[in-house]
Amino acid sequence: MTGSYTRSASFTITDARYVGGKIGADLRILHNYFGKPSLDSIEKYVEEVALLLRDGYLNTVDYGFRDSATNSWKLRLRYTATLGGYLTDARAGSLPDSADITGYGFYSFLTYSSSFLNLTGTEQQMVKNNLPFPRTTGDAPSALAGSNTTGHGYARNGAGVARDVYVAL
């Protein structure tokens, strides 16, 4: 699945890092609740989001805990790039602290925007080479039976992300 959006001409790396910083705050809360992700990796995730958001190449990015045997989420934070319209800039947090993720590993899955997919293969590789860590391809984990909470987002200067939180039953 891909998305497309256009950023404000004045949306800068500073704006993108502000939004990324809010995602980083959510990830730090996960770290405090569940011990993962590592603090070092959070900084890399924040920078990855900022770079992709700034250039209009982010569609969605998921962070959470999954069952690797079934490739299904147990707890997932999904951030979807948004532009204009109804943007919210909420405080980070309001995350479930009682999800049973015992035995499940931390996982992240990212999809690129149609703007990224419209780049040549060489241009795509250049973008990926400038990110703080490499990603591998794979299938998105499923989120079938559970609850979704939406309506939370982070934005600045006309662009941002909408967040939804999924918890498996």
PECORKA-V493623 format. One record per helix or strand of 3 or more residues. SS is the DSSP state (H for helix, E for strand). FROM is the first residue (numbers start at 1). TO is the last residue. If there is no record, write none. Layout:
SS:FROM:TO
SS:FROM:TO
This chain:
H:13:34
H:39:55
E:58:67
E:72:83
E:105:112
H:114:117
H:121:129
E:146:156
E:159:168
